[in-house]
Amino acid sequence: MTKLSTKQRDKLGDGAFAFPKERKEPLENASHVRNAIARFNQVTGVSDDERDAAWERIKAAAKKFGVEVSETSWREIGKS
């Protein structure tokens, strides 16, 4: 995964994150999108509405970067 330095991360707008209020899970490239999906259930202190919105941002970023997402909802993550 491409690691963002603190300086790079601080320069990102809130819209560059799956969870913008918490500034968690940046969505800057395909690697970050895959990581956001893998870590999605590890994010704490967010509501289901925030998770719904984050999932929509992740799906949009996945489409942009050509990442295949088999889950149709965040509730399906890890339930293979």
C-alpha positions as CSV (number, residue, x, y, z in Angstrom):
1,M,0.0,0.0,0.0
2,T,1.2,3.5,-0.7
3,K,1.8,5.1,2.7
4,L,0.8,8.7,3.2
5,S,3.1,10.9,5.3
6,T,1.5,12.9,8.0
7,K,2.1,16.0,5.9
8,Q,0.4,14.5,2.8
9,R,-2.5,13.2,4.9
10,D,-3.0,16.7,6.5
11,K,-3.2,18.2,3.0
12,L,-6.1,16.0,2.0
13,G,-9.6,17.5,2.1
14,D,-12.2,15.8,4.2
15,G,-13.8,14.4,1.0
16,A,-10.7,12.3,0.3
17,F,-11.6,10.0,3.3
18,A,-14.2,7.3,3.6
19,F,-15.0,8.7,7.1
20,P,-14.4,12.4,6.6
21,K,-15.4,13.6,10.1
22,E,-12.9,11.2,11.7
23,R,-10.5,11.6,8.7
24,K,-10.2,7.8,8.6
25,E,-9.5,5.6,5.5
26,P,-8.1,7.8,2.8
27,L,-9.3,7.0,-0.7
28,E,-6.4,8.4,-2.8
29,N,-5.6,5.3,-5.0
30,A,-6.5,1.7,-5.6
31,S,-4.4,0.4,-2.7
32,H,-6.0,2.8,-0.3
33,V,-9.5,1.8,-1.5
34,R,-8.7,-1.9,-0.9
35,N,-7.4,-1.1,2.5
36,A,-10.5,1.0,3.4
37,I,-12.6,-2.0,2.6
38,A,-10.4,-4.4,4.6
39,R,-10.4,-2.1,7.6
40,F,-14.0,-0.9,7.3
41,N,-15.3,-2.8,10.3
42,Q,-12.4,-1.7,12.5
43,V,-13.6,2.0,12.4
44,T,-15.3,2.7,15.7
45,G,-17.4,5.5,17.0
46,V,-19.5,6.0,13.8
47,S,-23.2,5.5,13.2
48,D,-24.8,3.2,10.6
49,D,-25.7,6.3,8.6
50,E,-22.0,7.4,8.6
51,R,-21.1,3.8,7.5
52,D,-23.7,4.0,4.7
53,A,-22.2,7.3,3.5
54,A,-18.6,6.0,3.8
55,W,-19.6,2.9,1.8
56,E,-20.9,5.1,-1.0
57,R,-17.6,7.0,-1.1
58,I,-15.6,3.8,-1.1
59,K,-17.7,2.4,-4.0
60,A,-17.2,5.6,-6.0
61,A,-13.5,5.6,-5.4
62,A,-13.3,1.9,-6.3
63,K,-15.0,2.6,-9.6
64,K,-12.6,5.5,-10.2
65,F,-9.5,3.4,-9.5
66,G,-10.8,0.2,-11.1
67,V,-11.1,-1.8,-7.9
68,E,-13.6,-4.7,-8.0
69,V,-16.0,-4.7,-5.1
70,S,-18.0,-7.9,-4.7
71,E,-20.0,-6.7,-1.7
72,T,-23.1,-4.7,-2.4
73,S,-23.3,-3.4,1.2
74,W,-20.8,-2.8,4.0
75,R,-22.8,-5.2,6.0
76,E,-21.6,-8.0,3.8
77,I,-17.9,-7.4,4.5
78,G,-16.2,-10.4,5.9
79,K,-19.2,-12.7,5.3
80,S,-18.1,-14.9,2.5
